[in-house]
């Protein structure tokens, strides 16, 4: 089971890193990323640790245990970078494209 999870995680990471056409919104990870950016925008006045907790609670946990781990690994880990893009005024899709999730 652990090996299957690691393989799934590796496949998601490869899919996320694969080159995509600009402005194309597709895929599960892209949608999760955009939701995370919306949470970041909502809690922009909080510190990074609080924003990470909000992303975990509002975006990752509702996905269920299997996808929650993937979300935590890929999206929560990128919160710092996503905050920087939000502060620069990028849209959610642009933020997620910048980290190769869309």
N, CA, C and O atoms as a printed pandas DataFrame, in Angstrom:
     atom_number atom_name residue_name chain_id  residue_number  x_coord  y_coord  z_coord
0              1         N          UNK        A               1    0.826   -1.187    0.000
1              2        CA          UNK        A               1    0.000    0.000    0.000
2              3         C          UNK        A               1    0.872    1.252    0.000
3              4         O          UNK        A               1    0.603    2.218   -0.714
4              5         N          UNK        A               2    1.932    1.211    0.827
5              6        CA          UNK        A               2    2.838    2.347    0.898
6              7         C          UNK        A               2    3.548    2.547   -0.444
7              8         O          UNK        A               2    3.738    3.677   -0.893
8              9         N          UNK        A               3    3.931    1.448   -1.068
9             10        CA          UNK        A               3    4.599    1.533   -2.366
10            11         C          UNK        A               3    3.658    2.105   -3.418
11            12         O          UNK        A               3    4.078    2.893   -4.266
12            13         N          UNK        A               4    2.394    1.715   -3.368
13            14        CA          UNK        A               4    1.415    2.239   -4.324
14            15         C          UNK        A               4    1.236    3.736   -4.139
15            16         O          UNK        A               4    1.113    4.477   -5.114
16            17         N          UNK        A               5    1.221    4.177   -2.891
17            18        CA          UNK        A               5    1.089    5.607   -2.623
18            19         C          UNK        A               5    2.292    6.366   -3.169
19            20         O          UNK        A               5    2.136    7.432   -3.765
20            21         N          UNK        A               6    3.492    5.825   -2.969
21            22        CA          UNK        A               6    4.706    6.474   -3.458
22            23         C          UNK        A               6    4.691    6.546   -4.977
23            24         O          UNK        A               6    5.071    7.566   -5.552
24            25         N          UNK        A               7    4.259    5.484   -5.630
25            26        CA          UNK        A               7    4.161    5.481   -7.089
26            27         C          UNK        A               7    3.139    6.521   -7.542
27            28         O          UNK        A               7    3.395    7.268   -8.487
28            29         N          UNK        A               8    1.983    6.576   -6.876
29            30        CA          UNK        A               8    0.958    7.564   -7.218
30            31         C          UNK        A               8    1.489    8.973   -7.028
31            32         O          UNK        A               8    1.264    9.839   -7.873
32            33         N          UNK        A               9    2.186    9.211   -5.940
33            34        CA          UNK        A               9    2.759   10.517   -5.665
34            35         C          UNK        A               9    3.770   10.901   -6.746
35            36         O          UNK        A               9    3.797   12.046   -7.195
36            37         N          UNK        A              10    4.589    9.954   -7.156
37            38        CA          UNK        A              10    5.569   10.213   -8.207
38            39         C          UNK        A              10    4.882   10.542   -9.526
39            40         O          UNK        A              10    5.313   11.446  -10.242
40            41         N          UNK        A              11    3.820    9.819   -9.851
41            42        CA          UNK        A              11    3.087   10.094  -11.088
42            43         C          UNK        A              11    2.459   11.479  -11.068
43            44         O          UNK        A              11    2.492   12.191  -12.072
44            45         N          UNK        A              12    1.892   11.864   -9.942
45            46        CA          UNK        A              12    1.296   13.196   -9.830
46            47         C          UNK        A              12    2.370   14.263   -9.960
47            48         O          UNK        A              12    2.157   15.278  -10.623
48            49         N          UNK        A              13    3.519   14.046   -9.335
49            50        CA          UNK        A              13    4.609   15.012   -9.420
50            51         C          UNK        A              13    5.093   15.166  -10.859
51            52         O          UNK        A              13    5.341   16.283  -11.314
52            53         N          UNK        A              14    5.226   14.061  -11.573
53            54        CA          UNK        A              14    5.645   14.110  -12.972
54            55         C          UNK        A              14    4.588   14.816  -13.813
55            56         O          UNK        A              14    4.922   15.632  -14.673
56            57         N          UNK        A              15    3.327   14.510  -13.574
57            58        CA          UNK        A              15    2.246   15.150  -14.328
58            59         C          UNK        A              15    2.207   16.641  -14.056
59            60         O          UNK        A              15    1.940   17.433  -14.960
60            61         N          UNK        A              16    2.469   17.024  -12.831
61            62        CA          UNK        A              16    2.456   18.441  -12.469
62            63         C          UNK        A              16    3.609   19.177  -13.146
63            64         O          UNK        A              16    3.462   20.334  -13.540
64            65         N          UNK        A              17    4.736   18.520  -13.281
65            66        CA          UNK        A              17    5.916   19.153  -13.850
66            67         C          UNK        A              17    5.925   19.129  -15.376
67            68         O          UNK        A              17    6.721   19.837  -15.994
68            69         N          UNK        A              18    5.067   18.336  -15.990
69            70        CA          UNK        A              18    5.041   18.241  -17.451
70            71         C          UNK        A              18    4.627   19.574  -18.060
71            72         O          UNK        A              18    3.744   20.247  -17.529
72            73         N          UNK        A              19    5.256   19.964  -19.170
73            74        CA          UNK        A              19    4.893   21.232  -19.806
74            75         C          UNK        A              19    3.433   21.230  -20.253
75            76         O          UNK        A              19    2.925   20.236  -20.771
76            77         N          UNK        A              20    2.792   22.332  -20.047
77            78        CA          UNK        A              20    1.387   22.474  -20.422
78            79         C          UNK        A              20    1.222   23.726  -21.273
79            80         O          UNK        A              20    2.061   24.626  -21.239
80            81         N          UNK        A              21    0.140   23.778  -22.030
81            82        CA          UNK        A              21   -0.165   24.968  -22.808
82            83         C          UNK        A              21   -0.567   26.091  -21.856
83            84         O          UNK        A              21   -1.289   25.843  -20.889
84            85         N          UNK        A              22   -0.121   27.304  -22.105
85            86        CA          UNK        A              22   -0.529   28.420  -21.264
86            87         C          UNK        A              22   -2.041   28.636  -21.323
87            88         O          UNK        A              22   -2.680   28.361  -22.338
88            89         N          UNK        A              23   -2.601   29.132  -20.219
89            90        CA          UNK        A              23   -4.014   29.463  -20.099
90            91         C          UNK        A              23   -4.944   28.260  -20.189
91            92         O          UNK        A              23   -6.153   28.430  -20.348
92            93         N          UNK        A              24   -4.413   27.067  -20.093
93            94        CA          UNK        A              24   -5.262   25.884  -20.109
94            95         C          UNK        A              24   -5.527   25.466  -18.674
95            96         O          UNK        A              24   -4.603   25.151  -17.923
96            97         N          UNK        A              25   -6.813   25.467  -18.300
97            98        CA          UNK        A              25   -7.199   25.043  -16.962
98            99         C          UNK        A              25   -7.724   23.623  -17.066
99           100         O          UNK        A              25   -8.835   23.397  -17.546
100          101         N          UNK        A              26   -6.939   22.683  -16.622
101          102        CA          UNK        A              26   -7.392   21.305  -16.683
102          103         C          UNK        A              26   -6.712   20.515  -15.590
103          104         O          UNK        A              26   -5.583   20.804  -15.194
104          105         N          UNK        A              27   -7.399   19.546  -15.129
105          106        CA          UNK        A              27   -6.788   18.613  -14.214
106          107         C          UNK        A              27   -7.095   18.865  -12.761
107          108         O          UNK        A              27   -7.343   19.986  -12.315
108          109         N          UNK        A              28   -7.064   17.760  -12.049
109          110        CA          UNK        A              28   -7.371   17.739  -10.631
110          111         C          UNK        A              28   -6.407   18.606   -9.827
111          112         O          UNK        A              28   -6.838   19.405   -8.994
112          113         N          UNK        A              29   -5.115   18.455  -10.068
113          114        CA          UNK        A              29   -4.119   19.204   -9.316
114          115         C          UNK        A              29   -4.229   20.703   -9.578
115          116         O          UNK        A              29   -4.042   21.509   -8.666
116          117         N          UNK        A              30   -4.526   21.071  -10.802
117          118        CA          UNK        A              30   -4.712   22.478  -11.149
118          119         C          UNK        A              30   -5.875   23.064  -10.351
119          120         O          UNK        A              30   -5.773   24.168   -9.815
120          121         N          UNK        A              31   -6.972   22.328  -10.275
121          122        CA          UNK        A              31   -8.136   22.803   -9.521
122          123         C          UNK        A              31   -7.813   22.958   -8.041
123          124         O          UNK        A              31   -8.213   23.938   -7.413
124          125         N          UNK        A              32   -7.095   21.998   -7.490
125          126        CA          UNK        A              32   -6.704   22.076   -6.082
126          127         C          UNK        A              32   -5.814   23.294   -5.858
127          128         O          UNK        A              32   -5.983   24.027   -4.883
128          129         N          UNK        A              33   -4.885   23.497   -6.750
129          130        CA          UNK        A              33   -3.972   24.628   -6.637
130          131         C          UNK        A              33   -4.745   25.946   -6.673
131          132         O          UNK        A              33   -4.491   26.840   -5.866
132          133         N          UNK        A              34   -5.682   26.064   -7.605
133          134        CA          UNK        A              34   -6.471   27.296   -7.698
134          135         C          UNK        A              34   -7.284   27.535   -6.426
135          136         O          UNK        A              34   -7.412   28.673   -5.974
136          137         N          UNK        A              35   -7.829   26.472   -5.854
137          138        CA          UNK        A              35   -8.555   26.611   -4.588
138          139         C          UNK        A              35   -7.612   27.089   -3.491
139          140         O          UNK        A              35   -7.982   27.930   -2.671
140          141         N          UNK        A              36   -6.405   26.556   -3.476
141          142        CA          UNK        A              36   -5.417   26.966   -2.476
142          143         C          UNK        A              36   -5.079   28.446   -2.624
143          144         O          UNK        A              36   -4.951   29.158   -1.628
144          145         N          UNK        A              37   -4.934   28.906   -3.855
145          146        CA          UNK        A              37   -4.634   30.322   -4.090
146          147         C          UNK        A              37   -5.788   31.195   -3.603
147          148         O          UNK        A              37   -5.560   32.265   -3.040
148          149         N          UNK        A              38   -7.011   30.749   -3.815
149          150        CA          UNK        A              38   -8.158   31.513   -3.323
150          151         C          UNK        A              38   -8.139   31.601   -1.796
151          152         O          UNK        A              38   -8.482   32.641   -1.234
152          153         N          UNK        A              39   -7.746   30.536   -1.133
153          154        CA          UNK        A              39   -7.613   30.564    0.331
154          155         C          UNK        A              39   -6.497   31.529    0.727
155          156         O          UNK        A              39   -6.644   32.297    1.677
156          157         N          UNK        A              40   -5.392   31.489    0.004
157          158        CA          UNK        A              40   -4.273   32.400    0.277
158          159         C          UNK        A              40   -4.731   33.848    0.142
159          160         O          UNK        A              40   -4.386   34.689    0.973
160          161         N          UNK        A              41   -5.500   34.141   -0.894
161          162        CA          UNK        A              41   -6.012   35.499   -1.078
162          163         C          UNK        A              41   -6.916   35.908    0.083
163          164         O          UNK        A              41   -6.852   37.043    0.555
164          165         N          UNK        A              42   -7.746   34.993    0.535
165          166        CA          UNK        A              42   -8.681   35.274    1.627
166          167         C          UNK        A              42   -7.948   35.545    2.935
167          168         O          UNK        A              42   -8.345   36.422    3.702
168          169         N          UNK        A              43   -6.886   34.799    3.190
169          170        CA          UNK        A              43   -6.157   34.902    4.456
170          171         C          UNK        A              43   -4.820   35.623    4.284
171          172         O          UNK        A              43   -3.870   35.349    5.017
172          173         N          UNK        A              44   -4.744   36.529    3.333
173          174        CA          UNK        A              44   -3.489   37.210    3.004
174          175         C          UNK        A              44   -2.886   37.982    4.175
175          176         O          UNK        A              44   -1.675   38.195    4.210
176          177         N          UNK        A              45   -3.701   38.398    5.119
177          178        CA          UNK        A              45   -3.194   39.163    6.261
178          179         C          UNK        A              45   -2.591   38.279    7.352
179          180         O          UNK        A              45   -2.002   38.788    8.306
180          181         N          UNK        A              46   -2.731   36.980    7.221
181          182        CA          UNK        A              46   -2.204   36.034    8.213
182          183         C          UNK        A              46   -0.746   35.705    7.886
183          184         O          UNK        A              46   -0.269   35.996    6.789
184          185         N          UNK        A              47   -0.044   35.097    8.843
185          186        CA          UNK        A              47    1.323   34.678    8.554
186          187         C          UNK        A              47    1.298   33.356    7.779
187          188         O          UNK        A              47    0.260   32.700    7.688
188          189         N          UNK        A              48    2.448   32.978    7.226
189          190        CA          UNK        A              48    2.507   31.814    6.342
190          191         C          UNK        A              48    2.054   30.539    7.035
191          192         O          UNK        A              48    1.361   29.725    6.424
192          193         N          UNK        A              49    2.425   30.346    8.290
193          194        CA          UNK        A              49    2.028   29.122    9.002
194          195         C          UNK        A              49    0.511   29.025    9.120
195          196         O          UNK        A              49   -0.058   27.946    8.953
196          197         N          UNK        A              50   -0.145   30.145    9.406
197          198        CA          UNK        A              50   -1.608   30.145    9.503
198          199         C          UNK        A              50   -2.253   29.883    8.143
199          200         O          UNK        A              50   -3.257   29.176    8.052
200          201         N          UNK        A              51   -1.674   30.452    7.095
201          202        CA          UNK        A              51   -2.203   30.221    5.746
202          203         C          UNK        A              51   -2.062   28.744    5.382
203          204         O          UNK        A              51   -2.983   28.153    4.818
204          205         N          UNK        A              52   -0.915   28.147    5.703
205          206        CA          UNK        A              52   -0.715   26.722    5.423
206          207         C          UNK        A              52   -1.773   25.880    6.133
207          208         O          UNK        A              52   -2.311   24.939    5.549
208          209         N          UNK        A              53   -2.073   26.213    7.387
209          210        CA          UNK        A              53   -3.105   25.480    8.132
210          211         C          UNK        A              53   -4.470   25.641    7.478
211          212         O          UNK        A              53   -5.238   24.683    7.398
212          213         N          UNK        A              54   -4.775   26.847    7.010
213          214        CA          UNK        A              54   -6.056   27.084    6.344
214          215         C          UNK        A              54   -6.148   26.285    5.044
215          216         O          UNK        A              54   -7.191   25.706    4.743
216          217         N          UNK        A              55   -5.058   26.253    4.277
217          218        CA          UNK        A              55   -5.051   25.468    3.035
218          219         C          UNK        A              55   -5.249   23.991    3.361
219          220         O          UNK        A              55   -6.026   23.309    2.692
220          221         N          UNK        A              56   -4.559   23.495    4.376
221          222        CA          UNK        A              56   -4.735   22.094    4.783
222          223         C          UNK        A              56   -6.187   21.809    5.158
223          224         O          UNK        A              56   -6.774   20.828    4.700
224          225         N          UNK        A              57   -6.759   22.675    5.994
225          226        CA          UNK        A              57   -8.115   22.443    6.503
226          227         C          UNK        A              57   -9.204   22.652    5.460
227          228         O          UNK        A              57  -10.176   21.897    5.422
228          229         N          UNK        A              58   -9.054   23.671    4.612
229          230        CA          UNK        A              58  -10.121   24.026    3.676
230          231         C          UNK        A              58   -9.982   23.388    2.299
231          232         O          UNK        A              58  -10.971   23.234    1.583
232          233         N          UNK        A              59   -8.764   23.019    1.926
233          234        CA          UNK        A              59   -8.544   22.462    0.585
234          235         C          UNK        A              59   -8.159   20.986    0.649
235          236         O          UNK        A              59   -8.760   20.163   -0.041
236          237         N          UNK        A              60   -7.171   20.643    1.463
237          238        CA          UNK        A              60   -6.635   19.277    1.456
238          239         C          UNK        A              60   -7.499   18.272    2.218
239          240         O          UNK        A              60   -7.813   17.208    1.685
240          241         N          UNK        A              61   -7.884   18.585    3.437
241          242        CA          UNK        A              61   -8.637   17.616    4.253
242          243         C          UNK        A              61   -9.937   17.160    3.605
243          244         O          UNK        A              61  -10.257   15.974    3.678
244          245         N          UNK        A              62  -10.705   18.053    2.970
245          246        CA          UNK        A              62  -11.951   17.587    2.343
246          247         C          UNK        A              62  -11.742   16.576    1.211
247          248         O          UNK        A              62  -12.700   15.935    0.779
248          249         N          UNK        A              63  -10.520   16.427    0.731
249          250        CA          UNK        A              63  -10.240   15.498   -0.366
250          251         C          UNK        A              63  -10.212   14.042    0.086
251          252         O          UNK        A              63  -10.284   13.139   -0.748
252          253         N          UNK        A              64  -10.111   13.802    1.377
253          254        CA          UNK        A              64   -9.991   12.435    1.882
254          255         C          UNK        A              64   -8.537   12.069    2.071
255          256         O          UNK        A              64   -7.644   12.740    1.554
256          257         N          UNK        A              65   -8.305   11.011    2.809
257          258        CA          UNK        A              65   -6.950   10.671    3.240
258          259         C          UNK        A              65   -5.963   10.437    2.099
259          260         O          UNK        A              65   -4.817   10.876    2.192
260          261         N          UNK        A              66   -6.363    9.771    1.043
261          262        CA          UNK        A              66   -5.429    9.484   -0.055
262          263         C          UNK        A              66   -4.965   10.756   -0.744
263          264         O          UNK        A              66   -3.766   10.972   -0.920
264          265         N          UNK        A              67   -5.909   11.594   -1.130
265          266        CA          UNK        A              67   -5.554   12.812   -1.853
266          267         C          UNK        A              67   -5.069   13.910   -0.919
267          268         O          UNK        A              67   -4.357   14.819   -1.345
268          269         N          UNK        A              68   -5.448   13.831    0.350
269          270        CA          UNK        A              68   -4.980   14.824    1.319
270          271         C          UNK        A              68   -3.458   14.798    1.412
271          272         O          UNK        A              68   -2.822   15.849    1.485
272          273         N          UNK        A              69   -2.880   13.615    1.411
273          274        CA          UNK        A              69   -1.419   13.490    1.488
274          275         C          UNK        A              69   -0.747   14.106    0.271
275          276         O          UNK        A              69    0.274   14.782    0.396
276          277         N          UNK        A              70   -1.310   13.877   -0.892
277          278        CA          UNK        A              70   -0.765   14.454   -2.123
278          279         C          UNK        A              70   -0.877   15.969   -2.072
279          280         O          UNK        A              70    0.070   16.681   -2.406
280          281         N          UNK        A              71   -2.027   16.453   -1.657
281          282        CA          UNK        A              71   -2.253   17.891   -1.543
282          283         C          UNK        A              71   -1.248   18.513   -0.573
283          284         O          UNK        A              71   -0.644   19.545   -0.867
284          285         N          UNK        A              72   -1.078   17.878    0.576
285          286        CA          UNK        A              72   -0.118   18.389    1.559
286          287         C          UNK        A              72    1.287   18.431    0.976
287          288         O          UNK        A              72    2.015   19.406    1.165
288          289         N          UNK        A              73    1.662   17.386    0.275
289          290        CA          UNK        A              73    3.011   17.283   -0.271
290          291         C          UNK        A              73    3.265   18.301   -1.378
291          292         O          UNK        A              73    4.334   18.911   -1.421
292          293         N          UNK        A              74    2.311   18.488   -2.261
293          294        CA          UNK        A              74    2.536   19.343   -3.426
294          295         C          UNK        A              74    2.051   20.776   -3.253
295          296         O          UNK        A              74    2.739   21.710   -3.666
296          297         N          UNK        A              75    0.898   20.964   -2.661
297          298        CA          UNK        A              75    0.307   22.297   -2.597
298          299         C          UNK        A              75    0.719   23.040   -1.329
299          300         O          UNK        A              75    1.198   24.171   -1.404
300          301         N          UNK        A              76    0.539   22.420   -0.176
301          302        CA          UNK        A              76    0.896   23.093    1.078
302          303         C          UNK        A              76    2.386   23.430    1.076
303          304         O          UNK        A              76    2.792   24.476    1.582
304          305         N          UNK        A              77    3.190   22.549    0.510
305          306        CA          UNK        A              77    4.629   22.801    0.431
306          307         C          UNK        A              77    4.953   24.014   -0.437
307          308         O          UNK        A              77    6.015   24.616   -0.279
308          309         N          UNK        A              78    4.064   24.378   -1.344
309          310        CA          UNK        A              78    4.293   25.499   -2.256
310          311         C          UNK        A              78    3.622   26.787   -1.792
311          312         O          UNK        A              78    3.649   27.784   -2.514
312          313         N          UNK        A              79    3.025   26.790   -0.609
313          314        CA          UNK        A              79    2.283   27.969   -0.146
314          315         C          UNK        A              79    3.160   29.218   -0.137
315          316         O          UNK        A              79    2.714   30.283   -0.563
316          317         N          UNK        A              80    4.384   29.106    0.335
317          318        CA          UNK        A              80    5.275   30.269    0.371
318          319         C          UNK        A              80    5.471   30.884   -1.001
319          320         O          UNK        A              80    5.415   32.103   -1.163
320          321         N          UNK        A              81    5.700   30.035   -1.979
321          322        CA          UNK        A              81    5.880   30.503   -3.356
322          323         C          UNK        A              81    4.578   31.089   -3.901
323          324         O          UNK        A              81    4.593   32.120   -4.572
324          325         N          UNK        A              82    3.460   30.435   -3.615
325          326        CA          UNK        A              82    2.167   30.938   -4.079
326          327         C          UNK        A              82    1.847   32.293   -3.454
327          328         O          UNK        A              82    1.284   33.161   -4.123
328          329         N          UNK        A              83    2.195   32.487   -2.189
329          330        CA          UNK        A              83    1.979   33.785   -1.531
330          331         C          UNK        A              83    2.722   34.881   -2.285
331          332         O          UNK        A              83    2.183   35.969   -2.492
332          333         N          UNK        A              84    3.943   34.601   -2.691
333          334        CA          UNK        A              84    4.732   35.593   -3.434
334          335         C          UNK        A              84    4.048   35.971   -4.743
335          336         O          UNK        A              84    4.017   37.144   -5.114
336          337         N          UNK        A              85    3.500   34.977   -5.443
337          338        CA          UNK        A              85    2.819   35.266   -6.704
338          339         C          UNK        A              85    1.528   36.048   -6.477
339          340         O          UNK        A              85    1.196   36.938   -7.260
340          341         N          UNK        A              86    0.805   35.725   -5.416
341          342        CA          UNK        A              86   -0.417   36.467   -5.081
342          343         C          UNK        A              86   -0.060   37.920   -4.776
343          344         O          UNK        A              86   -0.754   38.834   -5.221
344          345         N          UNK        A              87    1.010   38.136   -4.024
345          346        CA          UNK        A              87    1.448   39.492   -3.685
346          347         C          UNK        A              87    1.853   40.281   -4.921
347          348         O          UNK        A              87    1.769   41.509   -4.931
348          349         N          UNK        A              88    2.296   39.577   -5.970
349          350        CA          UNK        A              88    2.647   40.239   -7.231
350          351         C          UNK        A              88    1.419   40.539   -8.083
351          352         O          UNK        A              88    1.529   41.184   -9.126
352          353         N          UNK        A              89    0.249   40.074   -7.645
353          354        CA          UNK        A              89   -0.986   40.366   -8.362
354          355         C          UNK        A              89   -1.378   39.344   -9.412
355          356         O          UNK        A              89   -2.253   39.619  -10.234
356          357         N          UNK        A              90   -0.755   38.169   -9.408
357          358        CA          UNK        A              90   -1.123   37.141  -10.377
358          359         C          UNK        A              90   -2.481   36.543  -10.024
359          360         O          UNK        A              90   -2.862   36.492   -8.855
360          361         N          UNK        A              91   -3.198   36.098  -11.033
361          362        CA          UNK        A              91   -4.480   35.426  -10.830
362          363         C          UNK        A              91   -4.207   34.008  -10.323
363          364         O          UNK        A              91   -3.077   33.529  -10.416
364          365         N          UNK        A              92   -5.228   33.334   -9.787
365          366        CA          UNK        A              92   -5.007   31.950   -9.340
366          367         C          UNK        A              92   -4.427   31.049  -10.430
367          368         O          UNK        A              92   -3.505   30.278  -10.165
368          369         N          UNK        A              93   -4.951   31.138  -11.642
369          370        CA          UNK        A              93   -4.432   30.279  -12.715
370          371         C          UNK        A              93   -2.978   30.628  -13.030
371          372         O          UNK        A              93   -2.171   29.733  -13.281
372          373         N          UNK        A              94   -2.636   31.909  -13.019
373          374        CA          UNK        A              94   -1.259   32.313  -13.281
374          375         C          UNK        A              94   -0.322   31.823  -12.177
375          376         O          UNK        A              94    0.793   31.381  -12.453
376          377         N          UNK        A              95   -0.778   31.904  -10.931
377          378        CA          UNK        A              95    0.027   31.402   -9.806
378          379         C          UNK        A              95    0.308   29.916   -9.983
379          380         O          UNK        A              95    1.438   29.461   -9.804
380          381         N          UNK        A              96   -0.725   29.171  -10.335
381          382        CA          UNK        A              96   -0.584   27.720  -10.472
382          383         C          UNK        A              96    0.233   27.337  -11.699
383          384         O          UNK        A              96    0.947   26.334  -11.683
384          385         N          UNK        A              97    0.134   28.123  -12.754
385          386        CA          UNK        A              97    0.988   27.883  -13.915
386          387         C          UNK        A              97    2.449   28.151  -13.558
387          388         O          UNK        A              97    3.349   27.467  -14.046
388          389         N          UNK        A              98    2.675   29.142  -12.711
389          390        CA          UNK        A              98    4.043   29.492  -12.321
390          391         C          UNK        A              98    4.724   28.366  -11.551
391          392         O          UNK        A              98    5.948   28.245  -11.586
392          393         N          UNK        A              99    3.942   27.538  -10.854
393          394        CA          UNK        A              99    4.539   26.396  -10.146
394          395         C          UNK        A              99    4.292   25.087  -10.903
395          396         O          UNK        A              99    4.441   23.999  -10.346
396          397         N          UNK        A             100    3.917   25.208  -12.169
397          398        CA          UNK        A             100    3.746   24.062  -13.077
398          399         C          UNK        A             100    2.665   23.080  -12.645
399          400         O          UNK        A             100    2.810   21.872  -12.832
400          401         N          UNK        A             101    1.587   23.593  -12.071
401          402        CA          UNK        A             101    0.464   22.722  -11.707
402          403         C          UNK        A             101   -0.718   22.882  -12.652
403          404         O          UNK        A             101   -1.707   22.160  -12.527
404          405         N          UNK        A             102   -0.635   23.797  -13.577
405          406        CA          UNK        A             102   -1.709   23.983  -14.569
406          407         C          UNK        A             102   -1.093   24.133  -15.949
407          408         O          UNK        A             102   -1.815   24.299  -16.932
